[in-house]
Amino acid sequence: MPKRLRFFFQSILAMGLVLILVTANAQAADEAKKLRIGYQKSSTLISLLKSNGSLERALAPLDISLSWHEFPNGQPLLEALNVGNIDLSADVADTVPVFAQAAGAELTYFAQEAASPSAQAVIVREDSPLTSLEQLKGKKVAVTKAAGSHYLLLVALAKAGLKFSDIQPAYLTPADGRAAFENRKVDAWVTWEPFLSGAQQQLPTRTLADGRDLADYKRYYLTSSKFAQANPQVLNVVFEQLLSAAEWLRANPAEAAKVLSPLWGNLDPAIVEKANSRRSYQVQRVERASLNEQQKIADAFVAEGLLPRAVDALDVAVWLEE
């Protein structure tokens, strides 16, 4: 090949490599500027921030854009966090991180909502012959695996002198649980807000037990430890926005219900407001001492053989603003 032609092809190749590197760096920069948030229908405060655009505006000075990823419940949400498909998890019930830890996730708690024990319950149809927890023995009970309601079911059964093996669990998502309950495919359903108020207002039901004196039902916001270490400023902005959203919701319950209604499948605003009245929406920083019930939850699931291994629930990172 003539020297001039060889030089031409070498130049083209070099330019191609430069273009590839520039493109790769640009893509990496774009990814670094995007915050991927996972949420579920019961992630009320994040849903408000998503609907009004305030979180985008607050993060704009940091040149960060958002992408939103909805999940049917908390367990797949934290699975996505664990494998790096999202950067931040909106609130999930206290039980969910315990299962994620058992799967090897390296989690950082960065915010929590104070306890809301009445925001979940064990319910039956109004005409059901079941009138007590003890009568659940041998019955088919719908519950979402690893959800806070899963722990409520464990402790409610224990209160009645029953083991988890004494019932027939039907592991269902909230939507499928509602369908099974409505169509009498299960004897009882253990669920949380807003699904709980929806069922209570739209179907004739009775409550066998809620979380009061059984399970605190705190909800936690989490991220990966890697993301927390690299993005403390982002987490601080998100935390401040959660505080603002919570304050607005508590001050404007009826207006908040109207905003959330279409986001929750056009649920009657009155039902939404009732559901929200059972949630504390008191956003707080997470202190390690406040995670003590997490160990009780972990131990309860290990005792029933429902976790693959024992979990040290305090073996997690806790983010605090520097």
C-alpha positions as CSV (number, residue, x, y, z in Angstrom):
1,M,0.0,0.0,0.0
2,P,1.4,3.4,-0.9
3,K,2.7,5.4,2.1
4,R,0.2,8.3,1.4
5,L,-2.8,6.0,1.3
6,R,-1.6,4.2,4.4
7,F,-1.4,7.5,6.2
8,F,-4.9,8.4,5.0
9,F,-6.4,5.2,6.5
10,Q,-4.5,5.6,9.7
11,S,-5.9,9.1,10.1
12,I,-9.4,7.9,9.5
13,L,-8.9,5.2,12.1
14,A,-7.6,7.6,14.6
15,M,-10.5,10.0,14.0
16,G,-12.9,7.1,14.5
17,L,-11.3,6.2,17.8
18,V,-11.5,9.8,19.0
19,L,-15.2,10.0,18.0
20,I,-15.9,6.8,19.9
21,L,-14.2,8.1,23.0
22,V,-16.0,11.4,22.8
23,T,-19.3,9.7,22.4
24,A,-18.7,7.3,25.3
25,N,-17.6,10.2,27.6
26,A,-20.7,12.2,26.6
27,Q,-23.0,9.2,27.4
28,A,-21.2,8.7,30.7
29,A,-21.7,12.3,31.5
30,D,-25.4,12.1,30.6
31,E,-25.8,9.1,32.8
32,A,-24.0,10.8,35.7
33,K,-26.5,13.7,35.5
34,K,-29.6,11.6,35.5
35,L,-31.2,10.6,38.8
36,R,-33.2,7.4,38.4
37,I,-36.0,7.2,41.0
38,G,-38.0,4.0,41.7
39,Y,-41.4,4.3,43.4
40,Q,-44.7,2.5,43.9
41,K,-48.3,3.6,44.1
42,S,-48.1,4.0,47.9
43,S,-45.0,6.3,47.5
44,T,-47.2,9.4,48.3
45,L,-44.7,12.1,48.8
46,I,-42.6,11.1,45.8
47,S,-45.8,11.0,43.7
48,L,-46.6,14.5,44.7
49,L,-43.1,15.7,43.8
50,K,-43.3,13.9,40.5
51,S,-46.7,15.5,39.7
52,N,-45.8,19.1,40.5
53,G,-42.2,19.1,39.1
54,S,-40.7,20.6,42.2
55,L,-37.9,18.1,42.5
56,E,-36.8,18.7,38.9
57,R,-36.7,22.4,39.6
58,A,-34.8,21.9,42.9
59,L,-32.2,19.7,41.2
60,A,-31.8,21.9,38.1
61,P,-29.0,24.0,39.6
62,L,-27.0,20.8,40.0
63,D,-27.7,20.1,36.3
64,I,-29.5,16.8,37.1
65,S,-32.5,15.4,35.3
66,L,-34.9,12.8,36.6
67,S,-36.3,9.5,35.3
68,W,-39.1,7.8,37.1
69,H,-39.6,4.1,37.3
70,E,-42.8,2.6,38.8
71,F,-42.9,-0.8,40.5
72,P,-45.9,-2.9,41.8
73,N,-44.5,-3.1,45.3
74,G,-41.3,-2.6,47.4
75,Q,-39.5,-5.9,46.8
76,P,-38.8,-5.5,43.1
77,L,-38.1,-1.9,43.7
78,L,-35.2,-2.7,46.0
79,E,-34.1,-5.5,43.7
80,A,-33.7,-2.9,41.0
81,L,-31.7,-0.7,43.4
82,N,-29.5,-3.6,44.4
83,V,-28.5,-4.4,40.8
84,G,-28.0,-0.7,39.9
85,N,-31.1,-0.1,37.7
86,I,-32.2,2.8,39.8
87,D,-30.3,5.2,42.0
88,L,-32.9,6.0,44.7
89,S,-35.8,4.2,46.2
90,A,-38.9,6.1,47.3
91,D,-40.4,4.9,50.6
92,V,-40.8,1.2,51.1
93,A,-42.2,-0.5,54.2
94,D,-39.7,-1.5,57.0
95,T,-39.8,-5.2,56.0
96,V,-38.6,-4.7,52.5
97,P,-35.0,-3.6,53.3
98,V,-34.6,-6.7,55.5
99,F,-35.3,-9.0,52.6
100,A,-33.0,-6.9,50.4
101,Q,-30.2,-7.3,53.0
102,A,-30.7,-11.1,53.0
103,A,-30.2,-10.9,49.2
104,G,-26.8,-9.2,49.8
105,A,-27.8,-5.6,49.0
106,E,-25.6,-2.8,50.3
107,L,-28.1,-0.2,51.4
108,T,-28.0,3.3,52.7
109,Y,-31.0,4.6,54.6
110,F,-31.4,8.4,54.0
111,A,-34.8,9.2,55.2
112,Q,-37.8,7.7,57.0
113,E,-41.4,8.4,57.8
114,A,-42.5,8.1,61.4
115,A,-44.6,5.0,62.4
116,S,-48.1,4.6,60.9
117,P,-49.4,1.4,62.5
118,S,-53.0,1.8,61.5
119,A,-52.0,2.2,57.8
120,Q,-52.1,-1.6,57.3
121,A,-54.5,-4.3,58.5
122,V,-55.8,-7.9,58.2
123,I,-59.3,-7.8,56.7
124,V,-62.0,-10.2,55.8
125,R,-65.3,-9.8,53.9
126,E,-68.1,-8.5,56.1
127,D,-70.1,-11.7,55.8
128,S,-67.1,-13.9,56.5
129,P,-67.5,-16.5,59.2
130,L,-64.1,-15.5,60.5
131,T,-64.3,-13.2,63.5
132,S,-60.8,-13.6,65.1
133,L,-57.2,-14.1,64.2
134,E,-57.3,-17.6,65.7
135,Q,-59.8,-18.6,63.0
136,L,-57.2,-18.0,60.3
137,K,-55.7,-21.4,61.0
138,G,-55.9,-23.5,57.8
139,K,-57.3,-20.5,55.8
140,K,-56.0,-18.9,52.6
141,V,-54.6,-15.4,53.2
142,A,-53.5,-13.0,50.5
143,V,-50.3,-11.0,51.3
144,T,-47.5,-9.3,49.4
145,K,-44.2,-11.0,50.0
146,A,-41.6,-8.9,51.9
147,A,-44.1,-6.0,52.3
148,G,-44.8,-4.5,55.7
149,S,-48.1,-6.3,55.7
150,H,-46.1,-9.6,55.5
151,Y,-44.6,-8.8,58.9
152,L,-48.0,-7.7,60.3
153,L,-49.4,-11.1,59.4
154,L,-46.5,-12.9,61.2
155,V,-47.0,-11.0,64.4
156,A,-50.8,-11.1,64.2
157,L,-50.6,-14.9,63.9
158,A,-48.1,-15.1,66.8
159,K,-50.5,-13.0,68.9
160,A,-53.2,-15.6,68.1
161,G,-50.8,-18.5,69.0
162,L,-50.4,-19.5,65.4
163,K,-47.3,-20.0,63.1
164,F,-47.1,-18.9,59.6
165,S,-47.2,-22.6,58.5
166,D,-50.7,-22.8,60.1
167,I,-52.1,-20.7,57.2
168,Q,-52.1,-21.0,53.4
169,P,-50.3,-17.9,52.2
170,A,-51.2,-16.5,48.7
171,Y,-48.3,-14.3,47.7
172,L,-49.9,-11.6,45.5
173,T,-49.3,-8.0,44.4
174,P,-51.7,-5.5,45.9
175,A,-53.7,-5.4,42.6
176,D,-53.9,-9.2,42.5
177,G,-54.6,-9.4,46.2
178,R,-57.6,-7.0,45.8
179,A,-59.0,-9.1,42.9
180,A,-58.6,-12.4,44.8
181,F,-60.2,-10.8,47.9
182,E,-63.1,-9.3,45.9
183,N,-63.8,-12.5,44.1
184,R,-63.6,-14.6,47.3
185,K,-60.6,-16.6,46.2
186,V,-59.0,-16.0,49.6
187,D,-60.4,-15.9,53.1
188,A,-58.5,-12.8,54.2
189,W,-56.2,-10.1,52.9
190,V,-53.4,-8.2,54.6
191,T,-52.7,-4.9,52.9
192,W,-51.7,-1.3,53.4
193,E,-52.8,2.2,52.3
194,P,-54.2,3.3,49.9
195,F,-55.4,-0.3,49.1
196,L,-56.7,-0.7,52.6
197,S,-59.1,2.3,52.5
198,G,-60.1,1.4,48.9
199,A,-61.3,-2.0,50.0
200,Q,-62.9,-0.8,53.1
201,Q,-64.9,1.9,51.4
202,Q,-65.8,0.0,48.2
203,L,-66.4,-3.5,49.6
204,P,-68.1,-4.6,52.8
205,T,-65.2,-5.6,55.1
206,R,-64.3,-6.2,58.7
207,T,-60.9,-5.7,60.3
208,L,-59.4,-8.5,62.3
209,A,-56.4,-6.5,63.3
210,D,-54.4,-3.5,62.3
211,G,-50.8,-2.7,63.2
212,R,-51.5,-0.9,66.5
213,D,-49.7,-2.7,69.3
214,L,-48.3,-5.1,66.7
215,A,-46.1,-3.5,64.1
216,D,-44.9,0.1,63.9
217,Y,-44.9,0.2,60.1
218,K,-42.3,2.8,59.3
219,R,-41.4,3.6,55.7
220,Y,-37.9,4.2,54.5
221,Y,-36.2,5.9,51.6
222,L,-33.0,4.2,50.5
223,T,-30.2,4.4,48.0
224,S,-27.1,2.4,47.3
225,S,-24.1,3.1,49.5
226,K,-22.0,3.9,46.4
227,F,-24.5,6.6,45.3
228,A,-24.8,8.0,48.8
229,Q,-21.1,8.5,49.1
230,A,-20.8,10.2,45.7
231,N,-23.9,12.4,45.8
232,P,-24.6,13.8,49.3
233,Q,-25.7,17.1,47.8
234,V,-28.4,15.3,45.7
235,L,-29.7,13.4,48.7
236,N,-29.9,16.6,50.7
237,V,-32.0,18.3,48.0
238,V,-34.3,15.2,47.9
239,F,-34.7,15.2,51.6
240,E,-35.6,18.9,51.8
241,Q,-38.2,18.4,49.0
242,L,-39.7,15.4,50.9
243,L,-40.0,17.6,54.0
244,S,-41.8,20.3,51.9
245,A,-44.1,17.8,50.3
246,A,-45.0,16.3,53.7
247,E,-45.7,19.7,55.2
248,W,-47.9,20.7,52.3
249,L,-49.9,17.4,52.4
250,R,-50.6,17.7,56.1
251,A,-51.7,21.3,55.7
252,N,-53.8,20.6,52.6
253,P,-55.3,17.1,52.9
254,A,-58.3,17.6,50.6
255,E,-56.3,19.3,47.9
256,A,-53.6,16.6,48.2
257,A,-56.2,13.9,47.8
258,K,-57.5,15.5,44.6
259,V,-53.9,15.6,43.2
260,L,-53.3,11.9,44.1
261,S,-56.7,10.6,43.0
262,P,-55.8,10.2,39.3
263,L,-52.3,8.9,40.2
264,W,-54.0,6.2,42.2
265,G,-56.3,4.9,39.5
266,N,-58.9,7.6,39.9
267,L,-59.6,6.5,43.5
268,D,-62.3,8.6,45.1
269,P,-60.6,11.7,46.7
270,A,-62.5,11.0,49.9
271,I,-60.9,7.5,50.0
272,V,-57.5,9.0,49.3
273,E,-57.9,11.5,52.1
274,K,-58.9,8.7,54.5
275,A,-55.9,6.6,53.5
276,N,-53.6,9.6,54.0
277,S,-55.0,10.3,57.5
278,R,-53.6,6.9,58.6
279,R,-50.1,7.8,57.5
280,S,-47.8,10.0,59.6
281,Y,-46.0,11.7,56.7
282,Q,-43.5,12.9,59.3
283,V,-40.2,12.8,57.3
284,Q,-37.2,12.4,59.5
285,R,-33.5,11.7,59.2
286,V,-32.6,8.1,60.0
287,E,-30.7,7.4,63.2
288,R,-29.3,4.0,63.8
289,A,-31.1,3.7,67.1
290,S,-34.4,4.1,65.2
291,L,-33.7,0.9,63.3
292,N,-34.2,-1.4,66.3
293,E,-37.5,-2.8,65.1
294,Q,-35.7,-3.8,61.9
295,Q,-33.9,-6.5,63.8
296,K,-37.2,-7.7,65.3
297,I,-38.6,-8.0,61.8
298,A,-35.5,-9.9,60.6
299,D,-35.6,-12.3,63.5
300,A,-39.3,-13.0,63.1
301,F,-38.8,-14.0,59.4
302,V,-35.7,-16.1,60.2
303,A,-37.7,-17.9,63.0
304,E,-40.4,-18.9,60.5
305,G,-37.9,-20.0,57.9
306,L,-38.9,-17.2,55.5
307,L,-35.4,-15.7,55.1
308,P,-32.5,-17.6,53.5
309,R,-30.1,-16.5,56.3
310,A,-29.9,-14.5,59.5
311,V,-29.6,-10.7,59.0
312,D,-27.9,-8.1,61.1
313,A,-30.4,-5.4,60.4
314,L,-28.1,-2.7,61.7
315,D,-25.4,-3.7,59.3
316,V,-26.4,-0.8,56.9
317,A,-25.2,2.7,56.2
318,V,-27.2,5.7,57.5
319,W,-26.8,8.9,55.6
320,L,-26.6,12.2,57.5
321,E,-26.0,15.6,55.9
322,E,-22.4,16.6,56.4
